[in-house]
Amino acid sequence: MFEKLVIKGGKALQGTVKLRGAKNFVSKAMVASILGDSKSILHNVPRIKDVEIVSKLLILHGCEVTYNSKAGILELDPENILSPRIADVDTLVGASRIPILFCGPLLHKLGEAFIPNLGGCKIGDRPIDFHLESLRQFGAVITKQTNGIKITAPDGLKGTKIHMPYPSVGATEQTLLTACIADGVTEVSNAAIEPEIMDLINVLQKMGSIISVATDRVITIEGVKNLKGFTHTALPDRAEAASWANAALVTKGKINVQGAKQQDMITFLNIFRKIGGEFDINDSGITFYCTGDKLKAIPLETDVHPGFLTDWMQPLVVSLTQAQGLSIIHETVYENRFGFTQALAKMGAKIQLYTECLGTVPCRFKQMNYKHSAAIFGSTKLMGADIKVPDLRAGFSYLIAALAAQGQSTVDGIDIIERGYEFFIDKLQALGADIDLIKN
């Protein structure tokens, strides 16, 4: 079965949506539960595909998983962790890149781990080299096989010094999960410090870890002998909050995003205001709206935290197609994140891609022939079209464009959006969107 969404654009979205926990944190906290000797309880868990996939992986490894989706409560009992059949793990190949993060915890618990060939959104290479090199420095032995990679630790895992050539979120998570009960002290320099990373550190500290974070991107982990389970409430999803903000802006509507937190979105909020959007903040969330003034073109560069989150970029591009003048975006995190603009061009947007670094942020992709900069000429009238979702954030961006466009659009492949947006069809309908779900 596959699903399409038929959208009739031109209606201002009005109303309230509620955020749950961040996709980019919840799955990592679920993996962390393996490290504990007792049950863990995670609150504010969204009902999304990534949670379903990680739950299946945990069950394959012998973890007992109980999920109350209505309450958003996940219980994880790792008492009977075991090595699954490789064939069973392979059934989930291509669905997620999370299996790489199982390595450290499984090496501690079982002495070995297996990584299938990984999938995920097609927005860049996302090499696992950083992960593997980190594991080697702890003392792991990597063996490549036809259907994946086997990792063992014949002499156990020992604390080490790791300098990351790039502050990779995934590699930082890998190091944290591996170092907590490694023998000795681990120091990680040039580490990622995103809010989702800090919340993972909160979880690990609750479990019994000793972790300190310095202001210069240095994280120090003192290994302990064992960890216990945790009870924790996940931080809200700042990427989803920004998506709804742009939906309010381009449809000339007003959306109250309950659960959105100012402290995690300061960089986004500044940009949102600069282009002509407005917002009101209170203890329950943030209300985003269009003031009615013409939107303004801007230059923008994505970057690691505290810079502009790359997951904020794609929905913002839709807003910038409606801004007056020339906007320039330099993407420095993923080399292939602008592929989604082809569909926007089909809808009438004027976007030109460049291999040059159109910005000042130091960029790994300089002189590498990746089209990682974009010039957006606005404003342009968007027209309905038939489009196919290529990845998660692009998928929701297409919904935003279709909602703002004149006429009817058909968006194919919406199951990808379900990986990170809980009940997004119900939320759109509650906001007044004119949509119709087609199942084949």
C-alpha positions in Angstrom: 0.0 0.0 0.0 1.2 3.5 -0.8 -0.4 6.8 0.0 -0.7 10.2 -1.6 -1.9 13.5 -0.3 -4.1 15.7 -2.5 -3.8 19.3 -1.4 -5.8 22.3 -2.5 -3.7 25.4 -1.7 -4.6 28.9 -0.8 -6.1 28.5 2.7 -4.5 30.2 5.7 -3.7 27.7 8.4 -5.1 28.7 11.8 -5.1 26.9 15.1 -2.9 24.9 17.5 -0.6 22.0 17.2 1.2 20.1 19.9 4.8 19.0 19.8 6.1 15.8 21.4 9.7 14.7 21.9 12.4 15.4 19.3 12.9 12.7 16.7 16.7 13.4 16.8 16.8 12.6 20.6 14.2 10.0 21.4 15.7 7.2 19.3 19.1 7.8 20.9 17.6 7.7 24.4 16.0 4.4 23.5 19.3 3.0 22.5 20.9 4.3 25.7 18.4 2.2 27.7 20.4 -0.9 26.7 23.3 0.3 28.9 21.1 0.1 32.1 20.7 -2.8 34.5 17.0 -1.9 35.1 13.9 -0.6 33.3 13.9 2.9 31.8 10.8 5.1 31.2 10.7 7.8 28.6 8.0 10.4 28.4 6.8 12.7 25.6 7.5 10.1 23.0 6.0 10.8 19.5 4.2 8.2 17.5 6.5 8.2 14.5 8.2 5.6 12.2 11.6 6.1 13.7 10.3 5.1 17.2 8.6 2.1 15.6 11.9 1.0 13.9 14.1 1.4 17.0 11.5 -0.4 19.1 11.7 -3.3 16.6 15.5 -3.3 16.8 15.4 -3.3 20.6 12.9 -6.2 20.6 15.2 -8.2 18.2 17.9 -7.7 20.8 15.8 -9.0 23.6 14.7 -5.7 25.1 11.1 -5.6 26.4 9.3 -2.6 24.9 6.0 -1.2 26.0 4.6 1.9 24.3 1.5 3.8 25.3 1.2 6.0 22.2 -1.7 8.0 23.6 0.2 9.0 26.7 3.5 9.2 24.9 5.2 6.8 27.5 7.7 4.2 26.5 9.0 1.6 28.9 12.2 -0.3 28.1 13.5 -3.3 30.0 17.0 -4.5 28.8 17.3 -7.4 31.3 17.5 -10.1 28.6 19.7 -8.4 25.9 20.9 -11.0 23.3 22.4 -11.2 19.9 19.7 -11.3 17.2 19.8 -13.4 14.0 21.5 -11.3 11.3 18.6 -12.2 8.9 16.2 -10.5 11.3 18.3 -7.4 11.6 18.5 -7.3 7.8 14.7 -7.0 7.6 15.1 -3.4 8.9 18.0 -2.5 6.5 17.3 0.7 4.6 14.7 1.9 7.1 17.1 3.7 9.5 20.6 4.6 10.3 20.1 4.0 14.0 21.8 0.5 14.1 25.2 2.1 14.1 24.5 3.6 17.6 23.8 0.1 19.0 27.5 -0.8 18.7 28.9 0.7 22.0 26.1 -0.6 24.2 26.1 -4.0 22.6 29.9 -4.3 22.9 29.6 -3.7 26.6 26.7 -6.0 27.1 27.5 -8.9 24.6 31.1 -8.4 23.5 30.0 -8.0 19.9 27.8 -6.0 17.5 26.7 -6.2 13.9 25.8 -3.3 11.7 23.7 -3.9 8.5 24.2 -1.8 5.4 22.5 1.4 6.4 19.7 3.5 4.9 18.1 6.8 5.8 17.3 10.0 4.0 19.3 10.7 0.8 20.6 14.1 1.7 24.3 13.3 1.7 26.9 10.7 2.2 26.7 10.5 6.0 29.8 8.3 6.2 30.1 6.1 9.3 33.9 6.5 9.2 33.8 8.8 12.2 31.8 6.1 14.1 34.1 3.3 13.2 37.3 5.2 13.9 35.9 6.2 17.3 35.1 2.6 18.2 38.7 1.5 17.1 40.2 4.1 19.5 38.2 2.4 22.3 39.8 -0.9 21.3 37.1 -2.4 19.0 38.0 -4.6 16.1 36.1 -3.9 12.9 35.5 -6.8 10.4 33.7 -6.0 7.1 31.3 -8.6 5.8 29.2 -8.8 2.6 26.0 -7.8 4.4 27.4 -5.4 7.0 30.1 -4.9 9.6 30.9 -7.1 12.6 32.5 -5.4 15.6 34.1 -7.1 18.6 36.1 -6.0 21.6 38.3 -8.9 22.7 40.1 -6.9 25.3 37.2 -4.7 26.4 36.6 -1.0 25.7 39.0 1.5 27.2 38.8 5.3 27.6 40.7 7.3 25.1 41.2 10.7 23.6 39.2 11.5 20.4 39.4 14.6 18.3 36.6 14.8 15.7 37.6 16.3 12.4 34.0 17.6 12.3 31.5 18.1 15.2 29.3 15.2 13.9 26.1 14.7 16.0 26.0 10.9 15.3 29.7 10.3 16.1 29.4 12.4 19.3 26.4 10.2 20.3 28.4 7.1 19.5 31.2 8.2 21.7 29.0 9.1 24.6 27.2 5.8 24.5 30.5 3.9 24.3 32.5 5.8 26.8 30.0 5.7 29.8 31.1 2.3 31.0 34.4 2.0 29.2 37.5 1.5 31.5 39.0 4.9 32.2 38.5 8.5 31.1 37.5 9.6 27.6 38.0 13.1 26.3 36.2 14.2 23.1 37.3 17.4 21.4 35.4 19.3 18.7 32.3 17.5 19.8 28.7 18.3 18.8 26.8 20.2 21.4 23.2 20.3 20.0 20.3 20.5 22.4 19.6 16.8 21.6 23.1 15.9 22.5 22.8 17.7 25.8 19.5 15.9 26.6 21.2 12.6 25.9 23.9 13.6 28.4 21.1 14.4 30.9 19.8 10.9 30.4 23.2 9.3 30.8 23.9 11.3 33.9 20.6 10.1 35.4 21.8 6.5 34.6 24.9 7.1 36.7 27.4 8.5 34.2 30.0 11.2 35.0 30.1 13.6 32.1 31.3 17.2 31.9 31.0 19.6 29.0 33.4 22.5 28.5 32.7 25.7 26.5 35.3 24.7 23.9 33.4 21.7 22.6 35.3 19.3 24.8 33.3 16.6 26.5 34.9 14.4 29.2 33.4 11.1 30.3 34.7 9.2 33.3 33.8 5.5 32.8 31.8 3.8 35.6 31.3 0.1 36.2 27.5 -0.1 35.6 24.5 2.1 34.8 20.9 1.9 36.0 17.6 2.7 34.1 16.3 6.3 33.8 13.0 8.2 33.9 13.1 11.2 31.6 10.9 13.6 29.6 12.2 14.2 26.1 12.9 17.8 24.9 10.4 19.1 22.3 11.2 18.7 18.6 12.6 22.1 17.4 12.8 21.0 13.8 9.0 20.3 13.7 8.3 23.6 15.4 10.2 25.5 12.7 8.2 23.6 10.0 4.9 24.7 11.4 6.3 28.3 11.7 7.0 28.4 8.0 3.6 26.8 7.2 2.0 29.7 9.1 4.1 32.3 7.3 3.6 31.1 3.7 -0.1 30.5 4.1 -0.5 33.9 5.8 -1.9 32.1 8.8 -1.3 31.8 12.6 -0.2 28.6 14.3 0.3 28.1 18.1 2.9 25.4 18.5 2.5 24.1 22.0 5.6 22.8 23.6 8.0 24.8 21.4 10.9 26.2 23.5 12.5 29.6 22.9 15.9 28.6 24.3 16.4 25.9 21.7 15.2 28.0 18.8 16.8 31.4 19.3 18.8 31.3 16.0 15.7 30.3 14.1 13.5 32.9 15.7 16.0 35.7 14.7 15.9 34.6 11.1 12.1 34.2 11.1 11.7 37.7 12.3 14.3 39.1 9.8 12.4 37.7 6.9 9.1 39.2 8.1 7.5 36.6 10.3 6.5 37.3 13.9 5.9 35.2 17.0 4.7 35.5 20.6 6.2 33.4 23.3 4.7 32.1 26.5 5.2 29.3 29.0 3.1 26.8 26.9 4.8 27.4 23.5 5.3 29.8 20.6 2.7 31.3 18.3 3.9 32.0 14.8 2.1 34.3 12.3 2.3 36.4 9.2 2.1 40.2 9.9 0.9 40.9 6.4 4.0 42.8 5.4 6.1 41.7 2.4 8.7 39.1 3.3 12.4 40.1 3.0 15.2 38.2 1.2 18.2 37.3 3.4 21.6 35.6 3.2 21.9 32.5 5.4 24.3 29.7 6.2 23.5 26.5 8.0 26.0 25.3 10.7 26.4 23.1 13.7 24.8 24.3 16.9 24.5 27.1 17.9 24.3 27.9 14.2 21.3 27.6 12.0 20.1 24.0 12.1 20.2 22.3 8.7 16.8 20.7 9.4 15.4 24.3 9.5 16.7 25.1 6.1 14.4 23.2 3.8 11.0 24.6 5.0 12.6 28.1 5.2 13.5 27.8 1.5 9.7 27.7 0.7 9.2 30.9 2.7 12.1 32.6 0.9 10.4 31.8 -2.5 7.8 34.3 -1.3 10.3 37.0 -0.2 11.1 40.1 -2.2 14.6 40.0 -3.7 17.5 37.6 -3.8 18.2 35.2 -0.9 21.4 33.2 -0.7 21.7 30.0 1.3 25.0 28.2 2.0 24.5 24.6 3.3 27.6 23.4 5.2 26.3 20.3 7.0 25.1 18.0 4.1 26.4 18.1 0.6 23.2 17.0 -1.2 20.4 18.8 0.6 19.2 21.0 -2.2 17.9 18.2 -4.5 14.4 18.9 -3.2 14.4 22.3 -5.0 13.7 20.7 -8.4 10.1 20.1 -7.3 9.8 23.7 -6.0 11.0 24.9 -9.5 8.3 22.7 -11.0 5.8 24.7 -8.9 7.2 28.0 -10.1 10.0 28.9 -7.7 13.2 30.4 -9.2 16.1 28.7 -7.6 19.7 28.4 -8.9 22.2 25.9 -7.4 25.9 26.5 -7.2 29.0 24.4 -6.3 30.7 27.4 -4.8 30.6 28.3 -1.1 28.4 31.4 -1.2 29.2 32.3 2.4 31.9 32.7 5.0 31.3 29.6 7.3 34.3 27.1 6.9 32.9 24.4 4.7 33.9 20.8 4.1 32.5 20.9 0.6 34.7 23.6 -0.9 35.9 22.8 -4.4 34.2 19.4 -4.3 31.6 20.0 -7.0 28.6 19.5 -4.7 25.8 21.9 -5.3 25.5 23.1 -1.8 24.7 26.8 -2.2 21.4 28.2 -3.6 20.2 31.5 -4.9 16.4 32.1 -4.5 14.8 34.8 -6.5 11.5 36.1 -5.2 8.8 36.5 -4.8 7.3 34.0 -7.2 3.8 32.6 -7.4 3.6 28.9 -6.6 1.3 26.7 -8.6 0.0 23.2 -7.8 1.9 20.2 -9.1 2.5 16.5 -8.8 5.5 15.9 -6.6 7.3 13.0 -4.9 8.9 13.2 -1.4 12.7 12.5 -1.5 13.4 12.8 2.3 11.9 13.7 5.6 12.4 17.5 5.9 11.9 18.0 2.1 8.7 16.1 2.4 7.1 18.5 4.9 8.5 21.4 2.9 6.6 20.1 -0.1 3.4 20.1 2.0 4.1 23.7 2.9 4.6 24.7 -0.7 1.4 22.9 -1.8 -0.6 24.6 1.0 0.6 28.0 -0.3 0.2 27.3 -4.0 -2.6 28.1 -6.2 -4.5 25.1 -7.4 -4.2 21.4 -6.6 -1.1 19.4 -5.8 -0.5 15.7 -5.3 2.2 14.7 -2.9 3.5 11.1 -3.3 5.6 9.2 -0.8 4.2 10.8 2.4 5.1 7.7 4.4 8.6 9.2 4.6 7.1 12.2 6.4 5.7 9.8 9.0 9.3 9.1 10.1 9.5 12.4 12.0 6.1 14.1 12.1 3.5 12.7 14.4 -0.2 12.7 13.2 0.8 15.4 10.6 -2.3 14.8 8.5 -4.6 15.1 11.5 -2.8 18.3 12.5 -3.1 19.8 9.0 -6.8 19.1 8.9 -7.3 20.6 12.4 -5.6 23.8 11.1 -8.0 24.0 8.2 -6.0 22.6 5.3 -8.0 21.3 2.4 -6.4 17.9 2.0 -7.5 14.4 1.0 -5.6 11.1 1.6 -5.6 8.6 -1.2 -4.6 5.0 -0.5 -3.7 2.5 -3.3 
